[in-house]
Amino acid sequence: MSLWKDVQVSLRTMRKSPRITITVLATLVLGIGANTAIFSIVNATLLKPLPFRDPGQLVELRADLKRLGARNVGFSVPELDDLRLRAGIFSAVSVVWRDTCNLTGGDRPERLEFVAVSPNYFSILDAKPQLGRLIDSRDTANGFAEAAVISDALWHNEFGGAKSVIGRRVRLDNDLYTIVGVLPPQFHHPSTPGLHLVDLWITSGFSADPFPAPQRSLRFIPGMLARLNPGITPQQAQVRLEVFSDSLRRDYGSDYPATAGWTLSITPLTEVVAGSARTLLTSLLLAVGLILLIACVNVANLLLVNATARQREMALRLALGATRGRIIRQMLTESVLLSLMSAAVGVGAAAIGLRVLAGVLPSQLPRLNAIGLDARVLAFSLAIALLTTFVVGLFPAWQASRTHPGTAELRERGGSRSRRSAGLGKSLIGAEVGLSLVLLVAAGLLLKTFWNLMEVNPGFNSHHLLAGSFRLPTPNDPKADEYLDIDQRTHLVRESIRRLHGVAGVENAAMSSVVPLNGPVVPGGFRVEGVFEKGDAPTALEVSVTPEFFSTMGTPLLRGRMFQESDDSMSQPVVLVDEAAARLLWGGADPVGRRVRSTRDIIGSRLRPAPAPWMTVVGVVGDAKLSSLDEIEVPHIYESMYQRSRRQFGVVVRATGDKAALTRDVRRAIQTVDPDLPVSDMTAMTDLISNGVGDRRFAAWLLGSFALVALLLTCVGVYGIASYSVVRREKEMGIRSALGATRQQLVIMILRDGMVPVLVGTACGSIAAVFSGRMLAALLFGVSSEDGLVFTCAGFTLIVIGVLANYIPARGAGRIDPITALRNE
């Protein structure tokens, strides 16, 4: 009953002070709402368990040849068997071979994302079908089995959601498969963020066509997914895996030479799915936490001032018999009500904010479809509301309870207690300024990073450049592969480029083995002829291109010559290198005429066990960024596509005109050469550049918004404390004025007192900003985490705001009439 009375009194008090109540509510709604929105994103992408059974036991396996500079070299079939049967670490291991395939036989060819897996893949993830069945032990085969499982999206987009899809035969890369099941909408293949969603799953034993006969040194399996044995942590598994890899190196020394540095490693699947988003989101959560702290400081100052103004009321209550505990409870009840009301409105504001953020969230964030307000998010909102209650309400309540029920308190509103409250308020302002500086510096660093990225010279002219890709089919029977021979692939490429030049608006066209700035390119190791092979091999990005590639991209030739049409399978292997590769491999010497070879083929990776040939450098081209804009000094070695080509092709077209029409005409031109080749992902190069900096742009935009909010709250807080100081010292101002103090002296005195906490907070905040900047190091580009210009601008901005926020009340102090002030007292 007494609690209900406290609530009634609190509501009545709020109605009596509407301005303070509205200000507190607005400030807390801003802090709690922003924290709830960002936590919703963090919860969905980092904290929420993966939708699989015991996700902490799921890991991804990787093999490297560290001394050859080769990463992710893959696994051989004997190594797969060893990990399954001999390691004693995993309860189940599945191959994960992600690729694309061409779906043909319909109105038009479609390019699909697929994963080739072992039959136990779905049992490892404990997946259940929406329709039909999943791949299991019944589908065991040496090569590819006929069974295929499709995603819910493909089921609806390609087959109209018809239940008759079960048992339907589809043609993938010219091979027939039977659809046996459909996955539920919430199931997605766990992978690094930013990749396309998987459309279908097929299974294989990887020991028969189209795969070569198993050999330990023939590593063509790109990756593996495994479930740890019960009771084994990922850290323990890594230690055991290192011991196991040592034993394999001893048992099969010829397949694992010491010069290769073969190692195995595991990564928890949760880390794989999170990708690089963890640093970004953790930084944003800390930043929005600072916003809440700043809001709490402002509210604490408001409540402290309010508690000081209510000293006479508290003294009267104590005189009438109220205990100090009763006073504290009453004040805390008011704080609880304010916090809970703020949390309720803040959750609604967060829901609106998430809709706004949905339009700017970068594709690099994982599990975007899981973002929303769930029970954990609501519990978080309630928790920070209750925490806010104690942060902002406890000291004002304790301060109010210390009121002495003597006559002095009943008569006066000022005194030593007011001065102590004012001193505490200034301390809080110093903390607020320091927190704001941390946010300003973080926002400045990311804004400068984004600016630097947008100003980066990619090494080519991105304007009027379109890029897309297609993939050649890989039938299970090599005899049915019409593109098995490189001469057949060369004919397709040459004829496609010839027809692309005939498309209206096309100025130039070329092909490469990668789509520039459309994802990471895995580097490979290279050896230089005449250089003693010791230690780790230097690495470079290996790219196959047609002779027109550099003229289409606008990348200059610096020395030597470009590729020619005669650089084909019948001529000596040649390469072009960029300046970074020339510096890395030959130092200051001219590389033209020198020879290099890849270490990747020496160790028989993928499907090419033959030793790599020596390739002669015929020219040096300018540096270009083909993987990402933030790569620094990444060397590239370019091979002639007519001498060495793969099955993935990037199409680069320089053209003017309507993008939609150009995309349609480019597809049509290539499909006149082969009607079963779907060209996908045609995108303007400027859009690829923009997408590549999406995570930095999002972080800069959000932290910039937070910094502006922090500045606003800081300005309000400084102004409020300065105004309160003037009101509290009105009698003092009157006496000083009566004794001869000029208006300018009074203004300077108020400014001096008000700027002390601002300057102290700026100094302390600068120290804290140094450490917070280091946390952002992984997101920065072209700027130091201790950049002097950013720190100077942030500090100067806060000092200017402090001066302005203090000057307005100070001017009022200079206008105080001494007679009026003394009469009021």
C-alpha positions in Angstrom: 0.0 0.0 0.0 2.8 2.4 0.9 4.4 1.6 -2.5 1.2 2.6 -4.3 1.3 5.9 -2.3 4.9 6.4 -3.5 3.7 5.9 -7.1 0.8 8.3 -6.6 3.1 11.0 -5.0 5.7 10.5 -7.8 3.1 11.0 -10.6 1.8 14.1 -8.8 5.3 15.4 -8.5 5.9 14.8 -12.2 2.8 16.7 -13.1 4.0 19.7 -11.0 7.3 19.8 -12.9 6.3 19.0 -16.5 9.4 20.6 -18.1 11.8 18.5 -16.0 9.7 15.4 -16.6 9.5 15.8 -20.3 13.2 16.6 -20.6 14.2 13.5 -18.5 11.9 11.3 -20.5 13.1 12.6 -23.9 16.7 12.2 -22.8 16.3 8.6 -21.5 14.1 7.6 -24.5 16.9 8.7 -26.8 19.5 6.7 -24.8 17.5 3.6 -24.2 16.0 3.5 -27.7 19.4 3.8 -29.4 20.8 1.1 -27.2 17.8 -1.2 -27.8 18.1 -0.8 -31.6 21.9 -1.5 -31.8 21.6 -4.3 -29.3 18.9 -5.9 -31.6 21.4 -6.0 -34.4 24.2 -7.3 -32.1 21.9 -9.9 -30.7 20.8 -11.2 -34.1 24.2 -11.3 -35.6 26.6 -12.1 -32.8 24.8 -13.3 -29.6 21.8 -15.4 -30.8 22.9 -19.0 -31.2 23.1 -20.4 -34.7 19.9 -22.3 -35.5 21.5 -25.7 -35.2 21.9 -28.3 -32.5 24.7 -27.5 -30.1 26.2 -24.8 -32.3 29.2 -24.4 -30.0 30.4 -27.9 -31.2 30.4 -27.0 -34.9 33.7 -25.9 -36.5 35.2 -25.3 -39.9 38.4 -27.0 -40.9 41.2 -25.3 -42.9 44.6 -26.5 -44.3 47.5 -24.1 -45.1 51.0 -24.5 -46.6 52.5 -21.7 -44.6 56.0 -21.9 -45.9 54.8 -21.8 -49.5 52.6 -18.8 -48.7 49.5 -20.8 -49.7 46.3 -20.4 -47.6 43.2 -22.6 -47.8 44.9 -25.2 -50.0 42.1 -27.7 -49.4 42.0 -31.4 -48.5 42.5 -34.7 -50.2 40.2 -37.6 -49.9 42.7 -39.6 -47.8 43.0 -36.6 -45.4 39.2 -36.5 -45.2 39.2 -40.2 -44.2 41.9 -39.5 -41.6 40.0 -36.7 -40.0 36.9 -38.9 -39.9 38.4 -42.1 -38.7 41.8 -41.5 -37.1 41.8 -38.1 -35.5 39.5 -38.9 -32.6 38.4 -35.3 -32.4 35.2 -35.2 -34.4 32.0 -37.1 -34.2 31.2 -36.3 -37.9 33.0 -34.5 -40.7 31.4 -33.3 -44.0 32.9 -31.9 -47.1 31.7 -28.4 -48.0 32.3 -27.5 -51.6 30.6 -24.2 -52.4 30.2 -23.3 -56.1 27.8 -22.2 -58.8 26.1 -24.2 -61.4 23.8 -23.6 -64.4 20.2 -24.6 -64.3 19.1 -25.3 -67.8 16.1 -26.8 -69.6 13.6 -24.0 -68.7 12.6 -20.8 -70.4 16.1 -19.3 -69.8 19.2 -20.5 -68.0 19.7 -19.6 -64.4 22.8 -19.5 -62.3 22.4 -21.1 -58.9 24.5 -21.2 -55.8 25.0 -24.8 -54.6 27.0 -26.7 -52.0 28.3 -30.2 -52.6 28.4 -32.0 -49.3 28.9 -35.4 -47.7 25.7 -37.5 -47.0 26.0 -36.7 -43.3 25.9 -32.9 -43.7 22.3 -32.4 -42.7 22.6 -34.7 -39.7 25.6 -32.7 -38.5 23.4 -29.6 -38.5 20.3 -31.5 -37.3 18.2 -30.0 -40.1 14.7 -31.1 -40.9 12.9 -30.9 -44.3 9.9 -28.8 -45.0 8.9 -31.2 -47.8 10.2 -34.6 -48.8 13.5 -35.8 -47.2 17.1 -34.6 -46.9 20.3 -36.1 -48.2 21.5 -39.0 -46.0 23.3 -42.3 -46.1 20.9 -43.6 -48.8 22.6 -41.2 -51.2 26.1 -42.5 -50.7 28.0 -42.7 -54.0 31.7 -42.5 -55.1 30.9 -39.6 -57.5 27.8 -37.4 -57.4 24.5 -38.9 -56.3 21.3 -38.0 -58.1 19.6 -36.6 -55.1 19.2 -32.8 -54.7 17.7 -30.7 -51.9 16.5 -27.2 -52.7 16.0 -24.0 -50.6 12.6 -22.6 -49.9 13.4 -19.5 -52.0 14.3 -21.6 -55.0 11.2 -23.7 -54.5 9.0 -20.6 -54.7 10.9 -18.6 -57.3 11.6 -21.4 -59.8 8.9 -24.0 -59.1 6.0 -21.8 -57.8 5.9 -23.5 -54.5 4.3 -26.6 -56.0 4.4 -29.8 -53.9 4.8 -31.8 -57.1 8.5 -30.6 -57.1 9.4 -33.7 -55.2 10.7 -36.3 -57.7 11.1 -33.7 -60.4 14.2 -34.0 -62.6 16.3 -30.9 -63.2 19.4 -30.4 -65.3 22.4 -28.9 -63.5 25.6 -28.4 -65.6 24.1 -30.8 -68.1 23.6 -33.5 -65.5 20.2 -34.7 -64.3 19.4 -34.6 -60.6 16.2 -35.5 -58.7 14.8 -33.1 -56.2 14.1 -35.2 -53.0 13.4 -32.4 -50.5 12.8 -28.8 -49.7 14.3 -27.0 -46.7 12.3 -24.7 -44.4 12.6 -20.9 -45.0 14.7 -20.4 -41.8 17.5 -22.8 -42.9 20.5 -21.3 -44.6 23.9 -22.7 -45.2 26.3 -21.3 -42.5 28.9 -19.2 -44.3 30.8 -15.9 -44.1 28.5 -12.8 -44.5 28.1 -11.1 -47.9 27.8 -14.2 -50.0 24.8 -15.2 -51.9 22.3 -17.6 -50.2 22.7 -21.2 -51.2 19.9 -22.5 -53.6 20.5 -26.2 -53.6 22.5 -29.0 -52.0 23.9 -32.1 -53.7 26.2 -34.9 -52.4 29.2 -36.9 -53.5 31.9 -39.3 -52.3 34.5 -37.2 -54.2 36.3 -40.4 -55.3 35.0 -40.9 -58.9 34.2 -38.8 -62.0 34.4 -35.9 -62.3 37.0 -36.1 -59.5 40.5 -37.7 -60.0 41.5 -40.9 -58.2 42.2 -40.2 -54.5 45.8 -39.3 -53.7 47.1 -37.8 -50.5 48.8 -34.9 -52.2 45.9 -34.1 -54.5 43.9 -31.6 -52.5 40.8 -30.6 -54.4 38.3 -30.5 -51.5 38.0 -26.8 -50.6 36.6 -27.0 -47.1 35.1 -29.1 -44.3 32.4 -28.7 -41.7 32.7 -30.9 -38.5 31.1 -31.6 -35.2 33.4 -32.0 -32.2 33.1 -35.0 -30.0 31.1 -34.3 -26.8 33.1 -32.6 -24.1 35.8 -31.2 -26.4 36.1 -27.5 -26.7 37.4 -25.8 -29.9 40.6 -24.8 -28.0 41.2 -28.4 -26.9 40.4 -29.6 -30.5 43.0 -27.3 -32.0 45.7 -28.6 -29.7 44.8 -32.2 -30.5 44.6 -31.4 -34.2 48.2 -30.0 -34.1 49.4 -33.3 -32.6 47.4 -35.3 -35.2 48.9 -33.2 -38.1 52.4 -33.9 -36.7 51.7 -37.6 -36.8 50.5 -37.4 -40.4 53.7 -35.5 -41.4 55.7 -38.3 -39.8 53.8 -41.1 -41.4 53.6 -39.6 -44.9 56.8 -37.5 -45.1 56.9 -37.4 -48.9 53.4 -35.9 -49.1 54.1 -33.3 -46.4 57.6 -32.0 -47.0 59.0 -29.8 -44.3 59.5 -27.0 -46.9 55.7 -26.8 -47.4 54.7 -26.2 -43.7 51.4 -28.1 -43.9 49.1 -27.2 -41.0 45.5 -27.8 -39.9 43.4 -25.4 -38.0 39.8 -25.1 -36.9 37.5 -22.0 -36.5 34.3 -22.1 -34.5 31.3 -21.9 -36.9 30.0 -18.9 -34.9 33.2 -17.0 -35.8 32.9 -18.0 -39.4 29.3 -16.7 -39.7 30.2 -13.5 -37.8 33.0 -12.7 -40.2 34.5 -9.3 -39.7 31.3 -7.9 -38.3 32.3 -8.5 -34.6 34.7 -5.5 -34.4 32.2 -3.2 -36.1 29.2 -4.1 -34.0 31.1 -4.3 -30.8 32.4 -0.8 -31.4 28.9 0.5 -32.2 27.5 -1.1 -29.1 30.1 0.6 -27.0 29.4 3.9 -28.7 25.7 3.7 -28.1 26.5 2.7 -24.5 28.4 6.0 -24.2 25.3 7.8 -25.5 23.3 6.2 -22.6 25.9 7.2 -20.1 25.9 10.8 -21.4 22.1 10.8 -21.2 22.3 9.4 -17.6 24.7 12.2 -16.7 22.3 14.8 -18.0 19.4 13.3 -16.2 21.4 12.9 -13.0 22.2 16.6 -13.1 18.6 17.5 -13.7 17.5 15.3 -10.8 20.3 16.6 -8.6 19.2 20.2 -9.3 15.6 19.2 -8.7 16.5 17.5 -5.4 18.3 20.7 -4.3 15.3 22.8 -5.2 13.2 20.5 -3.1 15.3 20.7 0.1 12.6 22.7 1.9 10.1 20.0 1.0 12.4 17.3 2.2 13.2 19.2 5.4 9.5 19.6 6.1 8.8 15.9 5.6 11.6 14.9 7.9 10.3 17.4 10.5 6.9 15.8 10.2 8.4 12.3 11.0 9.4 10.8 7.7 12.6 8.6 7.9 15.6 9.0 5.6 14.9 5.6 4.1 11.3 6.7 3.3 12.7 9.8 1.5 15.2 7.7 -0.5 12.4 5.2 -1.5 10.2 8.0 -2.6 12.9 9.6 -4.8 13.9 6.2 -6.2 10.3 5.4 -7.0 10.2 8.6 -9.1 13.4 7.5 -10.9 12.0 3.9 -11.5 8.8 5.4 -13.1 10.8 7.7 -15.3 13.1 4.9 -16.4 10.2 2.4 -17.1 8.2 4.9 -19.0 11.4 5.8 -21.0 12.0 2.1 -21.7 8.5 1.5 -23.0 8.7 4.5 -25.3 12.3 3.6 -26.2 11.4 0.1 -27.4 8.9 1.7 -29.7 11.4 4.2 -30.9 13.9 1.3 -31.4 11.4 -0.6 -33.6 11.0 2.5 -35.8 14.8 3.0 -35.8 15.4 -0.6 -37.0 13.1 0.1 -40.0 15.3 3.1 -40.8 18.5 1.2 -40.3 17.3 -1.7 -42.5 17.9 0.5 -45.5 21.5 1.3 -44.6 22.7 -2.0 -43.1 25.7 -3.3 -45.1 25.7 -6.7 -46.7 28.8 -7.6 -44.7 26.6 -8.1 -41.6 25.5 -11.7 -41.1 22.0 -13.0 -40.4 20.2 -9.7 -41.2 16.9 -11.6 -41.5 17.0 -12.4 -37.8 17.1 -8.8 -36.6 14.1 -7.8 -34.6 12.7 -7.2 -31.1 12.6 -10.5 -29.2 12.5 -11.5 -25.5 16.2 -11.1 -25.1 16.1 -7.5 -26.5 13.1 -6.6 -24.3 14.9 -8.0 -21.3 18.0 -6.0 -22.2 15.8 -2.8 -22.4 14.3 -3.6 -19.0 17.8 -4.2 -17.6 19.2 -0.9 -18.8 16.1 0.9 -17.6 16.6 -0.5 -14.1 20.4 0.2 -14.3 19.5 3.7 -15.4 17.3 4.1 -12.3 20.2 3.5 -10.0 22.7 5.5 -12.0 20.6 8.6 -12.3 18.5 8.4 -9.1 20.5 6.9 -6.3 22.8 9.9 -5.5 20.0 12.6 -5.9 17.9 10.4 -3.5 20.7 10.1 -1.0 21.5 13.8 -1.3 17.8 14.7 -0.6 17.7 12.3 2.4 20.7 14.2 4.0 18.5 17.3 4.3 18.5 18.5 8.0 15.0 19.3 9.3 16.2 22.4 11.0 14.9 25.9 10.6 17.7 26.9 8.3 16.6 24.3 5.8 13.0 25.4 6.1 13.9 29.1 5.4 16.7 28.9 2.9 17.1 27.3 -0.5 20.8 27.6 -0.7 23.8 26.9 1.5 26.6 24.4 1.7 24.5 21.6 0.4 23.7 23.5 -2.8 27.4 24.2 -3.2 28.2 20.5 -2.9 25.4 19.6 -5.4 26.8 22.2 -7.8 30.3 20.7 -7.4 29.0 17.3 -8.1 27.1 18.6 -11.1 30.4 20.1 -12.5 32.1 16.7 -12.0 29.3 15.0 -14.0 29.7 17.6 -16.7 33.4 16.8 -16.9 32.5 13.1 -17.4 29.9 14.0 -20.0 32.4 16.1 -22.0 35.0 13.3 -21.8 32.5 10.7 -23.1 31.4 13.0 -25.9 35.0 13.5 -26.9 35.5 9.7 -27.2 32.5 9.5 -29.5 33.6 12.5 -31.5 37.1 11.1 -32.1 35.7 7.7 -33.1 33.3 9.3 -35.5 36.1 11.5 -36.9 38.4 8.5 -37.4 35.7 6.6 -39.3 34.6 9.6 -41.4 38.2 10.1 -42.4 38.5 6.4 -43.2 35.5 6.6 -45.4 36.8 9.7 -47.1 40.1 8.1 -47.7 38.5 5.0 -49.2 36.4 7.1 -51.6 39.5 9.0 -52.6 41.5 5.9 -53.3 42.7 5.5 -56.8 41.7 1.9 -57.7 44.2 1.8 -60.6 41.5 1.8 -63.2 38.7 4.1 -64.5 35.5 3.0 -62.8 33.1 5.3 -64.7 31.0 3.7 -67.5 32.3 0.3 -66.5 29.9 -2.7 -66.1 31.0 -6.0 -64.6 29.3 -9.4 -64.4 30.2 -13.1 -64.4 29.3 -16.5 -65.8 30.5 -20.0 -65.2 31.1 -22.9 -67.6 29.3 -26.1 -66.8 31.2 -29.0 -65.2 29.4 -32.2 -66.1 30.1 -35.3 -64.0 31.3 -37.2 -67.1 34.5 -35.5 -68.4 33.8 -36.9 -71.8 30.6 -34.8 -71.9 32.5 -31.6 -71.1 32.6 -29.5 -74.2 34.9 -27.0 -72.4 37.4 -29.5 -71.1 40.2 -28.3 -73.4 41.6 -24.8 -73.1 41.3 -24.2 -76.8 37.5 -24.7 -76.6 37.4 -22.2 -73.7 39.6 -19.8 -75.7 37.2 -20.0 -78.7 34.2 -19.2 -76.4 36.0 -16.2 -74.9 37.2 -14.8 -78.2 33.9 -15.2 -79.9 32.0 -13.7 -76.9 34.3 -10.6 -76.8 33.9 -10.2 -80.6 30.1 -10.1 -80.2 30.2 -7.8 -77.2 32.0 -5.3 -79.3 29.0 -5.3 -81.6 26.6 -4.3 -78.8 25.3 -0.7 -79.1 27.1 1.6 -76.7 30.0 -0.8 -75.9 33.4 0.8 -76.4 35.5 -2.0 -75.2 35.1 -5.5 -73.5 37.3 -8.0 -71.8 37.2 -11.0 -69.5 39.1 -12.1 -66.4 39.1 -14.9 -63.9 37.7 -12.5 -61.3 35.1 -9.7 -61.1 37.0 -6.6 -59.8 36.0 -5.5 -56.3 33.4 -8.2 -56.0 35.0 -10.2 -53.2 38.3 -11.4 -51.9 40.8 -13.2 -54.2 42.8 -15.9 -52.6 46.6 -15.3 -53.0 49.0 -17.9 -54.0 52.7 -18.4 -53.5 55.3 -17.7 -56.3 58.9 -18.6 -56.8 61.4 -16.6 -58.8 63.9 -18.3 -61.1 67.4 -18.1 -59.9 66.4 -17.2 -56.4 67.2 -19.9 -53.7 64.0 -21.4 -52.5 64.1 -21.0 -48.8 61.5 -19.9 -46.2 58.0 -18.8 -47.0 57.2 -18.2 -50.7 56.1 -14.6 -51.4 52.4 -14.4 -52.3 50.5 -12.5 -55.0 47.0 -12.5 -56.4 46.9 -14.7 -59.6 44.5 -13.4 -62.2 43.9 -14.6 -65.8 42.9 -11.9 -68.3 42.3 -11.4 -72.0 44.5 -9.0 -74.0 41.8 -6.3 -73.9 41.5 -6.3 -70.1 43.9 -3.4 -69.3 42.7 -1.1 -72.1 39.1 -1.8 -71.0 39.9 -1.1 -67.3 42.1 1.9 -68.1 45.2 0.4 -66.3 48.4 1.7 -67.9 51.3 -0.3 -69.3 54.6 0.9 -67.7 57.2 -1.3 -69.3 57.4 -4.1 -71.8 54.3 -5.1 -73.8 50.7 -6.2 -73.2 49.3 -9.6 -73.9 48.7 -10.4 -77.5 46.2 -12.7 -79.3 49.2 -15.0 -80.1 49.8 -15.6 -76.3 47.8 -18.9 -76.4 48.3 -22.5 -75.5 50.7 -23.1 -78.4 53.2 -20.4 -77.2 55.5 -20.0 -74.3 53.7 -19.1 -71.0 53.9 -15.4 -70.3 52.7 -13.1 -67.5 52.3 -9.4 -66.7 53.1 -8.1 -63.2 52.1 -4.9 -61.5 54.5 -2.6 -59.7 53.8 -4.1 -56.3 54.7 -7.6 -57.6 57.9 -6.2 -59.3 59.0 -4.6 -56.0 58.2 -7.7 -54.0 59.8 -10.3 -56.2 62.7 -8.4 -57.9 63.3 -5.4 -55.7 64.5 -2.5 -57.8 65.5 -4.7 -60.8 63.5 -4.7 -64.1 61.4 -7.9 -64.1 60.8 -8.0 -67.9 62.4 -11.2 -69.2 62.6 -12.8 -65.8 60.6 -16.0 -65.0 58.3 -17.1 -62.1 56.1 -20.0 -61.3 53.3 -20.7 -59.0 53.8 -22.9 -55.9 50.1 -23.8 -55.9 50.4 -26.3 -58.7 53.6 -27.7 -57.4 51.8 -29.2 -54.4 49.0 -30.5 -56.7 46.1 -28.5 -55.4 42.6 -28.7 -56.9 42.4 -30.8 -60.0 45.8 -30.0 -61.5 48.6 -32.2 -60.1 51.0 -31.3 -62.9 53.9 -29.0 -61.9 53.4 -25.4 -62.7 55.4 -24.1 -65.7 57.9 -21.3 -65.6 56.3 -18.1 -67.0 58.2 -15.2 -68.5 57.4 -11.7 -67.5 56.7 -9.6 -70.7 55.5 -6.4 -69.1 54.7 -4.3 -66.0 51.4 -2.6 -65.5 50.1 -0.1 -62.9 48.9 -1.3 -59.5 45.1 -2.0 -59.4 42.9 -3.0 -56.6 40.9 -6.0 -57.7 40.0 -7.5 -54.3 39.1 -4.5 -52.1 39.8 -0.8 -51.9 41.6 -1.0 -48.6 44.3 -3.5 -49.8 47.7 -2.0 -49.6 50.7 -3.0 -51.7 49.0 -6.2 -52.8 51.0 -7.7 -55.7 49.2 -9.1 -58.8 50.5 -11.5 -61.4 48.4 -11.6 -64.6 48.3 -14.7 -66.8 47.0 -14.8 -70.4 43.5 -16.3 -70.4 44.3 -18.0 -73.6 47.1 -19.9 -71.9 45.5 -20.6 -68.6 41.8 -20.2 -67.8 39.4 -21.4 -65.3 35.7 -22.0 -65.3 34.7 -18.8 -63.6 34.7 -15.7 -65.9 34.3 -12.1 -65.1 32.9 -9.9 -67.9 34.1 -6.3 -68.0 32.4 -3.9 -70.4 33.1 -0.2 -70.9 29.9 1.3 -72.3 27.5 4.2 -72.3 23.8 4.1 -72.2 20.9 2.6 -70.2 22.2 0.1 -67.7 19.2 -2.2 -68.0 19.4 -2.3 -71.8 23.2 -2.9 -71.7 22.8 -5.7 -69.2 20.2 -7.4 -71.4 22.3 -7.0 -74.6 25.5 -8.2 -72.9 23.7 -11.4 -71.8 22.2 -11.9 -75.2 25.6 -11.5 -76.9 27.2 -14.2 -74.8 24.2 -16.5 -75.1 24.4 -16.3 -78.9 27.6 -18.1 -78.5 26.3 -20.6 -75.9 22.6 -20.3 -75.1 23.0 -22.3 -71.8 25.4 -19.8 -70.2 23.6 -17.4 -67.8 25.4 -14.1 -67.2 24.6 -12.8 -63.7 25.4 -10.0 -61.3 25.8 -7.3 -64.0 26.7 -4.3 -61.8 28.1 -0.8 -62.4 31.7 -0.6 -61.1 30.8 2.5 -59.2 28.2 0.5 -57.3 30.7 -2.3 -56.6 33.0 0.4 -55.1 30.2 1.8 -53.0 29.2 -1.7 -51.8 32.8 -2.4 -50.9 32.9 0.4 -48.3 29.4 -0.3 -47.0 30.5 -1.4 -43.6 32.7 1.7 -43.1 30.0 4.0 -44.5 27.5 2.5 -42.1 29.8 2.8 -39.1 30.7 6.4 -40.0 27.1 7.4 -40.6 25.9 5.8 -37.3 28.8 7.0 -35.2 28.5 10.4 -36.7 24.9 10.5 -35.7 25.8 9.3 -32.2 28.4 12.1 -32.0 25.9 14.7 -33.0 23.5 13.5 -30.3 26.3 13.5 -27.8 27.2 17.1 -28.7 23.5 18.1 -28.3 23.2 16.4 -24.9 26.6 17.9 -23.8 25.5 21.3 -24.8 22.2 21.0 -23.0 24.0 19.6 -19.9 26.6 22.4 -19.8 24.0 25.1 -20.3 21.8 23.6 -17.6 24.5 23.5 -15.0 25.7 27.0 -15.9 22.2 28.3 -15.6 21.7 26.6 -12.3 25.0 28.0 -11.1 23.8 31.6 -12.0 20.5 31.1 -10.2 22.1 29.6 -7.1 24.7 32.4 -7.0 22.2 35.3 -7.7 22.7 36.8 -4.2 26.5 36.5 -4.7 26.3 38.3 -8.1 24.2 41.1 -6.5 26.7 41.6 -3.7 29.7 41.6 -6.2 27.9 44.1 -8.4 27.1 46.3 -5.5 30.8 46.2 -4.4 31.9 47.5 -7.9 32.3 44.3 -10.0 31.7 45.2 -13.7 29.4 43.2 -16.0 32.5 41.9 -17.9 34.1 40.6 -14.7 30.9 38.8 -13.7 30.7 37.2 -17.2 34.3 36.1 -17.1 33.9 34.6 -13.6 30.9 32.5 -14.7 32.8 31.5 -17.9 35.9 30.5 -15.9 33.9 28.4 -13.4 31.9 26.7 -16.2 34.9 26.0 -18.4 37.0 24.2 -15.8 35.0 20.9 -16.0 34.8 21.3 -19.8 38.6 21.5 -20.1 39.3 18.8 -17.5 36.7 16.5 -19.3 38.4 17.3 -22.7 41.8 16.3 -21.3 40.6 13.1 -19.7 38.5 12.3 -22.8 41.5 12.6 -25.0 43.3 9.9 -23.0 40.3 7.6 -23.2 39.9 8.3 -26.9 43.5 7.0 -27.5 42.5 3.6 -26.2 39.1 3.6 -27.9 40.7 4.5 -31.2 42.9 1.4 -31.0 39.8 -0.7 -30.8 38.8 0.7 -34.2 42.1 -0.1 -35.8 40.7 -3.0 -37.9 38.2 -0.6 -39.4 40.6 2.3 -40.2 42.2 3.0 -43.5 44.8 5.7 -44.2 44.4 7.2 -40.8 46.1 6.5 -37.5 44.1 5.7 -34.4 45.8 8.7 -32.8 45.4 11.1 -35.7 46.3 14.6 -34.5 43.9 16.5 -36.8 40.9 14.4 -35.6 41.8 14.8 -31.9 42.4 18.6 -32.4 39.1 19.1 -34.2 37.1 17.1 -31.6 38.6 18.9 -28.7 38.2 22.3 -30.3 34.6 21.6 -31.1 33.8 20.6 -27.5 35.6 23.7 -26.1 33.7 26.0 -28.5 30.4 24.4 -27.5 31.4 24.7 -23.8 32.1 28.4 -24.3 28.8 29.1 -26.0 26.8 27.0 -23.5 28.4 28.9 -20.6 28.3 32.3 -22.2 24.5 32.6 -22.5 23.9 32.1 -18.7 27.0 34.2 -18.0 25.5 37.1 -20.0 22.4 36.8 -17.8 24.6 37.0 -14.7 26.1 40.2 -15.9 22.6 41.8 -16.1 21.6 41.0 -12.5 20.3 44.1 -10.7 22.0 44.1 -7.2 19.0 45.7 -5.5 16.6 43.2 -6.9 18.8 40.3 -6.1 19.3 41.4 -2.5 15.6 42.1 -2.1 14.7 38.5 -3.3 17.0 37.1 -0.6 
